[in-house]
Amino acid sequence: MKTLPNDQFIDIMRSQARKIFSKSGRVCADDLRTYCGQHEIRPESTNAWGCVFKTGDWRPIGYRSSLTPSRKGGVQRIWARA
């Protein structure tokens, strides 16, 4: 697993979130975690996850329980472009 600087990680995740949204009309953190697992990347700090959708061009459209084992069913937002 490769650890990326937070700013680089956030840029990659934002780009990937836009791609996922353009295909499915929604995106959530689990979608991005799947991408990270496939590409074997992670941020320096887990706090980086909280920055991905804080750009003003995303809006929450719902909630669901995470399917990622490390999240232990924690609630996450489902996002769409604003």
PDB file of N, CA, C and O in Angstrom:
ATOM      1  N   MET A   1       0.857  -1.177   0.000  1.00  0.00           N
ATOM      2  CA  MET A   1       0.000   0.000   0.000  1.00  0.00           C
ATOM      3  C   MET A   1       0.900   1.236   0.000  1.00  0.00           C
ATOM      4  O   MET A   1       1.821   1.347   0.809  1.00  0.00           O
ATOM      5  N   LYS A   2       0.626   2.142  -0.899  1.00  0.00           N
ATOM      6  CA  LYS A   2       1.418   3.364  -1.009  1.00  0.00           C
ATOM      7  C   LYS A   2       0.716   4.512  -0.282  1.00  0.00           C
ATOM      8  O   LYS A   2      -0.464   4.775  -0.517  1.00  0.00           O
ATOM      9  N   THR A   3       1.440   5.182   0.591  1.00  0.00           N
ATOM     10  CA  THR A   3       0.911   6.339   1.314  1.00  0.00           C
ATOM     11  C   THR A   3       1.222   7.606   0.523  1.00  0.00           C
ATOM     12  O   THR A   3       2.375   7.873   0.187  1.00  0.00           O
ATOM     13  N   LEU A   4       0.181   8.380   0.231  1.00  0.00           N
ATOM     14  CA  LEU A   4       0.331   9.619  -0.540  1.00  0.00           C
ATOM     15  C   LEU A   4       0.202  10.830   0.371  1.00  0.00           C
ATOM     16  O   LEU A   4      -0.509  10.783   1.374  1.00  0.00           O
ATOM     17  N   PRO A   5       0.893  11.922   0.022  1.00  0.00           N
ATOM     18  CA  PRO A   5       0.666  13.175   0.760  1.00  0.00           C
ATOM     19  C   PRO A   5      -0.823  13.532   0.677  1.00  0.00           C
ATOM     20  O   PRO A   5      -1.463  13.301  -0.349  1.00  0.00           O
ATOM     21  N   ASN A   6      -1.359  14.084   1.740  1.00  0.00           N
ATOM     22  CA  ASN A   6      -2.796  14.362   1.793  1.00  0.00           C
ATOM     23  C   ASN A   6      -3.293  15.184   0.613  1.00  0.00           C
ATOM     24  O   ASN A   6      -4.342  14.872   0.050  1.00  0.00           O
ATOM     25  N   ASP A   7      -2.565  16.229   0.226  1.00  0.00           N
ATOM     26  CA  ASP A   7      -3.055  17.068  -0.874  1.00  0.00           C
ATOM     27  C   ASP A   7      -3.123  16.289  -2.184  1.00  0.00           C
ATOM     28  O   ASP A   7      -4.065  16.471  -2.954  1.00  0.00           O
ATOM     29  N   GLN A   8      -2.162  15.440  -2.448  1.00  0.00           N
ATOM     30  CA  GLN A   8      -2.175  14.617  -3.658  1.00  0.00           C
ATOM     31  C   GLN A   8      -3.326  13.600  -3.589  1.00  0.00           C
ATOM     32  O   GLN A   8      -4.036  13.388  -4.572  1.00  0.00           O
ATOM     33  N   PHE A   9      -3.496  12.984  -2.429  1.00  0.00           N
ATOM     34  CA  PHE A   9      -4.578  12.019  -2.241  1.00  0.00           C
ATOM     35  C   PHE A   9      -5.935  12.672  -2.484  1.00  0.00           C
ATOM     36  O   PHE A   9      -6.780  12.112  -3.182  1.00  0.00           O
ATOM     37  N   ILE A  10      -6.144  13.853  -1.910  1.00  0.00           N
ATOM     38  CA  ILE A  10      -7.420  14.556  -2.052  1.00  0.00           C
ATOM     39  C   ILE A  10      -7.688  14.893  -3.511  1.00  0.00           C
ATOM     40  O   ILE A  10      -8.814  14.730  -3.981  1.00  0.00           O
ATOM     41  N   ASP A  11      -6.683  15.357  -4.233  1.00  0.00           N
ATOM     42  CA  ASP A  11      -6.852  15.663  -5.661  1.00  0.00           C
ATOM     43  C   ASP A  11      -7.278  14.422  -6.445  1.00  0.00           C
ATOM     44  O   ASP A  11      -8.171  14.492  -7.289  1.00  0.00           O
ATOM     45  N   ILE A  12      -6.642  13.297  -6.166  1.00  0.00           N
ATOM     46  CA  ILE A  12      -6.981  12.049  -6.853  1.00  0.00           C
ATOM     47  C   ILE A  12      -8.408  11.631  -6.516  1.00  0.00           C
ATOM     48  O   ILE A  12      -9.167  11.239  -7.403  1.00  0.00           O
ATOM     49  N   MET A  13      -8.770  11.711  -5.253  1.00  0.00           N
ATOM     50  CA  MET A  13     -10.109  11.304  -4.833  1.00  0.00           C
ATOM     51  C   MET A  13     -11.182  12.213  -5.426  1.00  0.00           C
ATOM     52  O   MET A  13     -12.245  11.731  -5.817  1.00  0.00           O
ATOM     53  N   ARG A  14     -10.923  13.508  -5.499  1.00  0.00           N
ATOM     54  CA  ARG A  14     -11.902  14.428  -6.098  1.00  0.00           C
ATOM     55  C   ARG A  14     -12.093  14.119  -7.574  1.00  0.00           C
ATOM     56  O   ARG A  14     -13.218  14.136  -8.073  1.00  0.00           O
ATOM     57  N   SER A  15     -11.016  13.841  -8.265  1.00  0.00           N
ATOM     58  CA  SER A  15     -11.104  13.479  -9.677  1.00  0.00           C
ATOM     59  C   SER A  15     -11.887  12.181  -9.853  1.00  0.00           C
ATOM     60  O   SER A  15     -12.745  12.080 -10.731  1.00  0.00           O
ATOM     61  N   GLN A  16     -11.594  11.207  -9.029  1.00  0.00           N
ATOM     62  CA  GLN A  16     -12.290   9.932  -9.111  1.00  0.00           C
ATOM     63  C   GLN A  16     -13.760  10.082  -8.752  1.00  0.00           C
ATOM     64  O   GLN A  16     -14.612   9.440  -9.367  1.00  0.00           O
ATOM     65  N   ALA A  17     -14.071  10.915  -7.772  1.00  0.00           N
ATOM     66  CA  ALA A  17     -15.469  11.149  -7.391  1.00  0.00           C
ATOM     67  C   ALA A  17     -16.249  11.723  -8.570  1.00  0.00           C
ATOM     68  O   ALA A  17     -17.383  11.311  -8.815  1.00  0.00           O
ATOM     69  N   ARG A  18     -15.665  12.656  -9.297  1.00  0.00           N
ATOM     70  CA  ARG A  18     -16.331  13.224 -10.479  1.00  0.00           C
ATOM     71  C   ARG A  18     -16.576  12.144 -11.530  1.00  0.00           C
ATOM     72  O   ARG A  18     -17.643  12.116 -12.144  1.00  0.00           O
ATOM     73  N   LYS A  19     -15.615  11.265 -11.744  1.00  0.00           N
ATOM     74  CA  LYS A  19     -15.773  10.181 -12.726  1.00  0.00           C
ATOM     75  C   LYS A  19     -16.890   9.227 -12.316  1.00  0.00           C
ATOM     76  O   LYS A  19     -17.726   8.850 -13.137  1.00  0.00           O
ATOM     77  N   ILE A  20     -16.899   8.843 -11.052  1.00  0.00           N
ATOM     78  CA  ILE A  20     -17.939   7.937 -10.565  1.00  0.00           C
ATOM     79  C   ILE A  20     -19.310   8.595 -10.696  1.00  0.00           C
ATOM     80  O   ILE A  20     -20.269   7.965 -11.140  1.00  0.00           O
ATOM     81  N   PHE A  21     -19.395   9.871 -10.306  1.00  0.00           N
ATOM     82  CA  PHE A  21     -20.674  10.577 -10.407  1.00  0.00           C
ATOM     83  C   PHE A  21     -21.154  10.652 -11.850  1.00  0.00           C
ATOM     84  O   PHE A  21     -22.344  10.476 -12.112  1.00  0.00           O
ATOM     85  N   SER A  22     -20.256  10.908 -12.782  1.00  0.00           N
ATOM     86  CA  SER A  22     -20.672  11.030 -14.182  1.00  0.00           C
ATOM     87  C   SER A  22     -21.225   9.711 -14.726  1.00  0.00           C
ATOM     88  O   SER A  22     -22.019   9.717 -15.667  1.00  0.00           O
ATOM     89  N   LYS A  23     -20.819   8.596 -14.152  1.00  0.00           N
ATOM     90  CA  LYS A  23     -21.313   7.290 -14.593  1.00  0.00           C
ATOM     91  C   LYS A  23     -22.579   6.864 -13.861  1.00  0.00           C
ATOM     92  O   LYS A  23     -23.467   6.262 -14.465  1.00  0.00           O
ATOM     93  N   SER A  24     -22.675   7.170 -12.564  1.00  0.00           N
ATOM     94  CA  SER A  24     -23.775   6.620 -11.771  1.00  0.00           C
ATOM     95  C   SER A  24     -24.748   7.654 -11.210  1.00  0.00           C
ATOM     96  O   SER A  24     -25.815   7.289 -10.719  1.00  0.00           O
ATOM     97  N   GLY A  25     -24.396   8.936 -11.276  1.00  0.00           N
ATOM     98  CA  GLY A  25     -25.277   9.973 -10.760  1.00  0.00           C
ATOM     99  C   GLY A  25     -25.200  10.160  -9.249  1.00  0.00           C
ATOM    100  O   GLY A  25     -25.967  10.932  -8.674  1.00  0.00           O
ATOM    101  N   ARG A  26     -24.277   9.453  -8.611  1.00  0.00           N
ATOM    102  CA  ARG A  26     -24.077   9.582  -7.168  1.00  0.00           C
ATOM    103  C   ARG A  26     -22.715   8.998  -6.833  1.00  0.00           C
ATOM    104  O   ARG A  26     -22.137   8.252  -7.623  1.00  0.00           O
ATOM    105  N   VAL A  27     -22.204   9.345  -5.646  1.00  0.00           N
ATOM    106  CA  VAL A  27     -20.917   8.805  -5.198  1.00  0.00           C
ATOM    107  C   VAL A  27     -20.896   8.845  -3.675  1.00  0.00           C
ATOM    108  O   VAL A  27     -21.496   9.726  -3.059  1.00  0.00           O
ATOM    109  N   CYS A  28     -20.200   7.885  -3.074  1.00  0.00           N
ATOM    110  CA  CYS A  28     -20.035   7.868  -1.626  1.00  0.00           C
ATOM    111  C   CYS A  28     -18.599   7.463  -1.304  1.00  0.00           C
ATOM    112  O   CYS A  28     -17.847   7.035  -2.180  1.00  0.00           O
ATOM    113  N   ALA A  29     -18.240   7.606  -0.054  1.00  0.00           N
ATOM    114  CA  ALA A  29     -16.866   7.306   0.352  1.00  0.00           C
ATOM    115  C   ALA A  29     -16.492   5.854   0.086  1.00  0.00           C
ATOM    116  O   ALA A  29     -15.336   5.566  -0.224  1.00  0.00           O
ATOM    117  N   ASP A  30     -17.452   4.930   0.202  1.00  0.00           N
ATOM    118  CA  ASP A  30     -17.138   3.529  -0.089  1.00  0.00           C
ATOM    119  C   ASP A  30     -16.680   3.348  -1.533  1.00  0.00           C
ATOM    120  O   ASP A  30     -15.800   2.532  -1.806  1.00  0.00           O
ATOM    121  N   ASP A  31     -17.273   4.106  -2.460  1.00  0.00           N
ATOM    122  CA  ASP A  31     -16.845   4.032  -3.863  1.00  0.00           C
ATOM    123  C   ASP A  31     -15.366   4.411  -3.973  1.00  0.00           C
ATOM    124  O   ASP A  31     -14.599   3.774  -4.695  1.00  0.00           O
ATOM    125  N   LEU A  32     -14.987   5.449  -3.251  1.00  0.00           N
ATOM    126  CA  LEU A  32     -13.600   5.913  -3.301  1.00  0.00           C
ATOM    127  C   LEU A  32     -12.669   4.955  -2.563  1.00  0.00           C
ATOM    128  O   LEU A  32     -11.527   4.755  -2.976  1.00  0.00           O
ATOM    129  N   ARG A  33     -13.144   4.375  -1.493  1.00  0.00           N
ATOM    130  CA  ARG A  33     -12.330   3.385  -0.768  1.00  0.00           C
ATOM    131  C   ARG A  33     -12.069   2.161  -1.638  1.00  0.00           C
ATOM    132  O   ARG A  33     -10.988   1.576  -1.582  1.00  0.00           O
ATOM    133  N   THR A  34     -13.052   1.775  -2.439  1.00  0.00           N
ATOM    134  CA  THR A  34     -12.858   0.666  -3.382  1.00  0.00           C
ATOM    135  C   THR A  34     -11.750   1.015  -4.369  1.00  0.00           C
ATOM    136  O   THR A  34     -10.871   0.196  -4.639  1.00  0.00           O
ATOM    137  N   TYR A  35     -11.794   2.222  -4.900  1.00  0.00           N
ATOM    138  CA  TYR A  35     -10.751   2.679  -5.822  1.00  0.00           C
ATOM    139  C   TYR A  35      -9.379   2.620  -5.149  1.00  0.00           C
ATOM    140  O   TYR A  35      -8.410   2.156  -5.750  1.00  0.00           O
ATOM    141  N   CYS A  36      -9.301   3.084  -3.914  1.00  0.00           N
ATOM    142  CA  CYS A  36      -8.024   3.067  -3.182  1.00  0.00           C
ATOM    143  C   CYS A  36      -7.509   1.645  -3.008  1.00  0.00           C
ATOM    144  O   CYS A  36      -6.312   1.395  -3.150  1.00  0.00           O
ATOM    145  N   GLY A  37      -8.394   0.723  -2.705  1.00  0.00           N
ATOM    146  CA  GLY A  37      -7.988  -0.664  -2.552  1.00  0.00           C
ATOM    147  C   GLY A  37      -7.463  -1.256  -3.843  1.00  0.00           C
ATOM    148  O   GLY A  37      -6.484  -2.003  -3.842  1.00  0.00           O
ATOM    149  N   GLN A  38      -8.115  -0.922  -4.942  1.00  0.00           N
ATOM    150  CA  GLN A  38      -7.696  -1.430  -6.244  1.00  0.00           C
ATOM    151  C   GLN A  38      -6.348  -0.859  -6.668  1.00  0.00           C
ATOM    152  O   GLN A  38      -5.565  -1.531  -7.338  1.00  0.00           O
ATOM    153  N   HIS A  39      -6.083   0.385  -6.273  1.00  0.00           N
ATOM    154  CA  HIS A  39      -4.845   1.060  -6.678  1.00  0.00           C
ATOM    155  C   HIS A  39      -3.805   1.100  -5.563  1.00  0.00           C
ATOM    156  O   HIS A  39      -2.725   1.670  -5.718  1.00  0.00           O
ATOM    157  N   GLU A  40      -4.153   0.483  -4.436  1.00  0.00           N
ATOM    158  CA  GLU A  40      -3.246   0.358  -3.299  1.00  0.00           C
ATOM    159  C   GLU A  40      -2.661   1.694  -2.846  1.00  0.00           C
ATOM    160  O   GLU A  40      -1.448   1.849  -2.702  1.00  0.00           O
ATOM    161  N   ILE A  41      -3.561   2.652  -2.627  1.00  0.00           N
ATOM    162  CA  ILE A  41      -3.148   3.969  -2.121  1.00  0.00           C
ATOM    163  C   ILE A  41      -3.927   4.296  -0.860  1.00  0.00           C
ATOM    164  O   ILE A  41      -5.017   3.772  -0.631  1.00  0.00           O
ATOM    165  N   ARG A  42      -3.353   5.168  -0.051  1.00  0.00           N
ATOM    166  CA  ARG A  42      -4.016   5.671   1.153  1.00  0.00           C
ATOM    167  C   ARG A  42      -3.418   7.034   1.478  1.00  0.00           C
ATOM    168  O   ARG A  42      -2.314   7.355   1.038  1.00  0.00           O
ATOM    169  N   PRO A  43      -4.156   7.840   2.257  1.00  0.00           N
ATOM    170  CA  PRO A  43      -3.633   9.163   2.623  1.00  0.00           C
ATOM    171  C   PRO A  43      -2.681   9.070   3.820  1.00  0.00           C
ATOM    172  O   PRO A  43      -2.691   8.093   4.568  1.00  0.00           O
ATOM    173  N   GLU A  44      -1.864  10.107   3.978  1.00  0.00           N
ATOM    174  CA  GLU A  44      -1.011  10.201   5.174  1.00  0.00           C
ATOM    175  C   GLU A  44      -1.852  10.193   6.441  1.00  0.00           C
ATOM    176  O   GLU A  44      -1.504   9.544   7.427  1.00  0.00           O
ATOM    177  N   SER A  45      -2.961  10.921   6.402  1.00  0.00           N
ATOM    178  CA  SER A  45      -3.839  11.047   7.558  1.00  0.00           C
ATOM    179  C   SER A  45      -5.260  10.663   7.152  1.00  0.00           C
ATOM    180  O   SER A  45      -5.714  11.029   6.068  1.00  0.00           O
ATOM    181  N   THR A  46      -5.954   9.937   8.002  1.00  0.00           N
ATOM    182  CA  THR A  46      -7.344   9.591   7.703  1.00  0.00           C
ATOM    183  C   THR A  46      -8.237  10.833   7.664  1.00  0.00           C
ATOM    184  O   THR A  46      -9.350  10.776   7.141  1.00  0.00           O
ATOM    185  N   ASN A  47      -7.762  11.945   8.207  1.00  0.00           N
ATOM    186  CA  ASN A  47      -8.529  13.199   8.138  1.00  0.00           C
ATOM    187  C   ASN A  47      -8.720  13.673   6.700  1.00  0.00           C
ATOM    188  O   ASN A  47      -9.636  14.449   6.427  1.00  0.00           O
ATOM    189  N   ALA A  48      -7.877  13.222   5.782  1.00  0.00           N
ATOM    190  CA  ALA A  48      -7.980  13.635   4.377  1.00  0.00           C
ATOM    191  C   ALA A  48      -9.322  13.238   3.775  1.00  0.00           C
ATOM    192  O   ALA A  48      -9.834  13.925   2.891  1.00  0.00           O
ATOM    193  N   TRP A  49      -9.892  12.136   4.248  1.00  0.00           N
ATOM    194  CA  TRP A  49     -11.189  11.696   3.710  1.00  0.00           C
ATOM    195  C   TRP A  49     -12.257  12.772   3.880  1.00  0.00           C
ATOM    196  O   TRP A  49     -13.116  12.936   3.012  1.00  0.00           O
ATOM    197  N   GLY A  50     -12.212  13.491   4.969  1.00  0.00           N
ATOM    198  CA  GLY A  50     -13.212  14.509   5.243  1.00  0.00           C
ATOM    199  C   GLY A  50     -13.129  15.721   4.336  1.00  0.00           C
ATOM    200  O   GLY A  50     -14.059  16.527   4.308  1.00  0.00           O
ATOM    201  N   CYS A  51     -12.049  15.871   3.599  1.00  0.00           N
ATOM    202  CA  CYS A  51     -11.854  17.024   2.725  1.00  0.00           C
ATOM    203  C   CYS A  51     -12.323  16.795   1.289  1.00  0.00           C
ATOM    204  O   CYS A  51     -12.477  17.748   0.525  1.00  0.00           O
ATOM    205  N   VAL A  52     -12.546  15.562   0.930  1.00  0.00           N
ATOM    206  CA  VAL A  52     -12.821  15.231  -0.475  1.00  0.00           C
ATOM    207  C   VAL A  52     -14.033  15.978  -1.023  1.00  0.00           C
ATOM    208  O   VAL A  52     -13.970  16.512  -2.130  1.00  0.00           O
ATOM    209  N   PHE A  53     -15.121  16.028  -0.285  1.00  0.00           N
ATOM    210  CA  PHE A  53     -16.356  16.627  -0.793  1.00  0.00           C
ATOM    211  C   PHE A  53     -16.578  18.059  -0.313  1.00  0.00           C
ATOM    212  O   PHE A  53     -17.664  18.604  -0.508  1.00  0.00           O
ATOM    213  N   LYS A  54     -15.586  18.675   0.303  1.00  0.00           N
ATOM    214  CA  LYS A  54     -15.735  20.037   0.827  1.00  0.00           C
ATOM    215  C   LYS A  54     -15.231  21.073  -0.165  1.00  0.00           C
ATOM    216  O   LYS A  54     -14.299  21.825   0.122  1.00  0.00           O
ATOM    217  N   THR A  55     -15.854  21.105  -1.330  1.00  0.00           N
ATOM    218  CA  THR A  55     -15.442  22.044  -2.363  1.00  0.00           C
ATOM    219  C   THR A  55     -16.549  23.010  -2.763  1.00  0.00           C
ATOM    220  O   THR A  55     -16.305  23.946  -3.524  1.00  0.00           O
ATOM    221  N   GLY A  56     -17.753  22.797  -2.265  1.00  0.00           N
ATOM    222  CA  GLY A  56     -18.870  23.658  -2.626  1.00  0.00           C
ATOM    223  C   GLY A  56     -19.613  23.197  -3.864  1.00  0.00           C
ATOM    224  O   GLY A  56     -20.677  23.735  -4.169  1.00  0.00           O
ATOM    225  N   ASP A  57     -19.089  22.220  -4.588  1.00  0.00           N
ATOM    226  CA  ASP A  57     -19.786  21.742  -5.780  1.00  0.00           C
ATOM    227  C   ASP A  57     -20.395  20.353  -5.589  1.00  0.00           C
ATOM    228  O   ASP A  57     -20.733  19.676  -6.561  1.00  0.00           O
ATOM    229  N   TRP A  58     -20.531  19.937  -4.333  1.00  0.00           N
ATOM    230  CA  TRP A  58     -21.191  18.676  -3.992  1.00  0.00           C
ATOM    231  C   TRP A  58     -22.317  18.963  -3.007  1.00  0.00           C
ATOM    232  O   TRP A  58     -22.225  19.892  -2.205  1.00  0.00           O
ATOM    233  N   ARG A  59     -23.376  18.166  -3.071  1.00  0.00           N
ATOM    234  CA  ARG A  59     -24.468  18.278  -2.102  1.00  0.00           C
ATOM    235  C   ARG A  59     -24.874  16.873  -1.666  1.00  0.00           C
ATOM    236  O   ARG A  59     -24.918  15.955  -2.485  1.00  0.00           O
ATOM    237  N   PRO A  60     -25.170  16.705  -0.374  1.00  0.00           N
ATOM    238  CA  PRO A  60     -25.607  15.382   0.080  1.00  0.00           C
ATOM    239  C   PRO A  60     -27.028  15.101  -0.407  1.00  0.00           C
ATOM    240  O   PRO A  60     -27.891  15.978  -0.367  1.00  0.00           O
ATOM    241  N   ILE A  61     -27.261  13.870  -0.868  1.00  0.00           N
ATOM    242  CA  ILE A  61     -28.597  13.498  -1.343  1.00  0.00           C
ATOM    243  C   ILE A  61     -29.168  12.324  -0.546  1.00  0.00           C
ATOM    244  O   ILE A  61     -30.287  11.881  -0.805  1.00  0.00           O
ATOM    245  N   GLY A  62     -28.414  11.832   0.404  1.00  0.00           N
ATOM    246  CA  GLY A  62     -28.891  10.729   1.223  1.00  0.00           C
ATOM    247  C   GLY A  62     -27.794  10.198   2.118  1.00  0.00           C
ATOM    248  O   GLY A  62     -26.686  10.731   2.172  1.00  0.00           O
ATOM    249  N   TYR A  63     -28.137   9.125   2.821  1.00  0.00           N
ATOM    250  CA  TYR A  63     -27.203   8.494   3.746  1.00  0.00           C
ATOM    251  C   TYR A  63     -27.311   6.983   3.599  1.00  0.00           C
ATOM    252  O   TYR A  63     -28.338   6.463   3.163  1.00  0.00           O
ATOM    253  N   ARG A  64     -26.249   6.289   3.962  1.00  0.00           N
ATOM    254  CA  ARG A  64     -26.268   4.831   4.006  1.00  0.00           C
ATOM    255  C   ARG A  64     -25.191   4.352   4.966  1.00  0.00           C
ATOM    256  O   ARG A  64     -24.287   5.101   5.334  1.00  0.00           O
ATOM    257  N   SER A  65     -25.302   3.116   5.356  1.00  0.00           N
ATOM    258  CA  SER A  65     -24.276   2.504   6.201  1.00  0.00           C
ATOM    259  C   SER A  65     -23.113   2.072   5.316  1.00  0.00           C
ATOM    260  O   SER A  65     -23.313   1.533   4.227  1.00  0.00           O
ATOM    261  N   SER A  66     -21.919   2.309   5.788  1.00  0.00           N
ATOM    262  CA  SER A  66     -20.733   1.907   5.047  1.00  0.00           C
ATOM    263  C   SER A  66     -20.638   0.390   4.992  1.00  0.00           C
ATOM    264  O   SER A  66     -20.977  -0.303   5.951  1.00  0.00           O
ATOM    265  N   LEU A  67     -20.173  -0.111   3.857  1.00  0.00           N
ATOM    266  CA  LEU A  67     -19.937  -1.539   3.679  1.00  0.00           C
ATOM    267  C   LEU A  67     -18.467  -1.891   3.867  1.00  0.00           C
ATOM    268  O   LEU A  67     -18.094  -3.063   3.808  1.00  0.00           O
ATOM    269  N   THR A  68     -17.637  -0.885   4.092  1.00  0.00           N
ATOM    270  CA  THR A  68     -16.204  -1.093   4.306  1.00  0.00           C
ATOM    271  C   THR A  68     -15.993  -1.614   5.729  1.00  0.00           C
ATOM    272  O   THR A  68     -16.386  -0.953   6.690  1.00  0.00           O
ATOM    273  N   PRO A  69     -15.373  -2.797   5.875  1.00  0.00           N
ATOM    274  CA  PRO A  69     -15.217  -3.384   7.215  1.00  0.00           C
ATOM    275  C   PRO A  69     -14.587  -2.446   8.249  1.00  0.00           C
ATOM    276  O   PRO A  69     -15.018  -2.423   9.402  1.00  0.00           O
ATOM    277  N   SER A  70     -13.581  -1.679   7.855  1.00  0.00           N
ATOM    278  CA  SER A  70     -12.915  -0.806   8.826  1.00  0.00           C
ATOM    279  C   SER A  70     -13.836   0.305   9.345  1.00  0.00           C
ATOM    280  O   SER A  70     -13.576   0.882  10.401  1.00  0.00           O
ATOM    281  N   ARG A  71     -14.898   0.603   8.614  1.00  0.00           N
ATOM    282  CA  ARG A  71     -15.855   1.639   9.042  1.00  0.00           C
ATOM    283  C   ARG A  71     -16.925   1.085   9.966  1.00  0.00           C
ATOM    284  O   ARG A  71     -17.665   1.851  10.584  1.00  0.00           O
ATOM    285  N   LYS A  72     -17.015  -0.229  10.068  1.00  0.00           N
ATOM    286  CA  LYS A  72     -17.940  -0.912  11.005  1.00  0.00           C
ATOM    287  C   LYS A  72     -19.380  -0.420  10.879  1.00  0.00           C
ATOM    288  O   LYS A  72     -20.067  -0.221  11.880  1.00  0.00           O
ATOM    289  N   GLY A  73     -19.825  -0.227   9.649  1.00  0.00           N
ATOM    290  CA  GLY A  73     -21.207   0.170   9.411  1.00  0.00           C
ATOM    291  C   GLY A  73     -21.515   1.618   9.700  1.00  0.00           C
ATOM    292  O   GLY A  73     -22.685   1.991   9.781  1.00  0.00           O
ATOM    293  N   GLY A  74     -20.497   2.447   9.859  1.00  0.00           N
ATOM    294  CA  GLY A  74     -20.714   3.872  10.119  1.00  0.00           C
ATOM    295  C   GLY A  74     -21.514   4.528   9.000  1.00  0.00           C
ATOM    296  O   GLY A  74     -21.421   4.128   7.840  1.00  0.00           O
ATOM    297  N   VAL A  75     -22.291   5.528   9.354  1.00  0.00           N
ATOM    298  CA  VAL A  75     -23.118   6.239   8.376  1.00  0.00           C
ATOM    299  C   VAL A  75     -22.240   7.123   7.501  1.00  0.00           C
ATOM    300  O   VAL A  75     -21.320   7.781   7.986  1.00  0.00           O
ATOM    301  N   GLN A  76     -22.534   7.128   6.214  1.00  0.00           N
ATOM    302  CA  GLN A  76     -21.836   8.005   5.281  1.00  0.00           C
ATOM    303  C   GLN A  76     -22.856   8.679   4.369  1.00  0.00           C
ATOM    304  O   GLN A  76     -23.943   8.155   4.126  1.00  0.00           O
ATOM    305  N   ARG A  77     -22.482   9.833   3.880  1.00  0.00           N
ATOM    306  CA  ARG A  77     -23.358  10.564   2.958  1.00  0.00           C
ATOM    307  C   ARG A  77     -23.220   9.990   1.554  1.00  0.00           C
ATOM    308  O   ARG A  77     -22.186   9.441   1.175  1.00  0.00           O
ATOM    309  N   ILE A  78     -24.298  10.139   0.804  1.00  0.00           N
ATOM    310  CA  ILE A  78     -24.283   9.895  -0.632  1.00  0.00           C
ATOM    311  C   ILE A  78     -24.318  11.270  -1.271  1.00  0.00           C
ATOM    312  O   ILE A  78     -25.130  12.117  -0.900  1.00  0.00           O
ATOM    313  N   TRP A  79     -23.431  11.489  -2.235  1.00  0.00           N
ATOM    314  CA  TRP A  79     -23.231  12.833  -2.787  1.00  0.00           C
ATOM    315  C   TRP A  79     -23.620  12.918  -4.260  1.00  0.00           C
ATOM    316  O   TRP A  79     -23.542  11.937  -5.000  1.00  0.00           O
ATOM    317  N   ALA A  80     -24.042  14.119  -4.668  1.00  0.00           N
ATOM    318  CA  ALA A  80     -24.278  14.459  -6.070  1.00  0.00           C
ATOM    319  C   ALA A  80     -23.655  15.836  -6.316  1.00  0.00           C
ATOM    320  O   ALA A  80     -23.387  16.591  -5.381  1.00  0.00           O
ATOM    321  N   ARG A  81     -23.435  16.138  -7.580  1.00  0.00           N
ATOM    322  CA  ARG A  81     -22.900  17.467  -7.907  1.00  0.00           C
ATOM    323  C   ARG A  81     -23.976  18.506  -7.651  1.00  0.00           C
ATOM    324  O   ARG A  81     -25.152  18.284  -7.943  1.00  0.00           O
ATOM    325  N   ALA A  82     -23.570  19.634  -7.108  1.00  0.00           N
ATOM    326  CA  ALA A  82     -24.507  20.715  -6.783  1.00  0.00           C
ATOM    327  C   ALA A  82     -24.951  21.440  -8.042  1.00  0.00           C
ATOM    328  O   ALA A  82     -25.741  22.381  -7.966  1.00  0.00           O
TER     329      ALA A  82
END
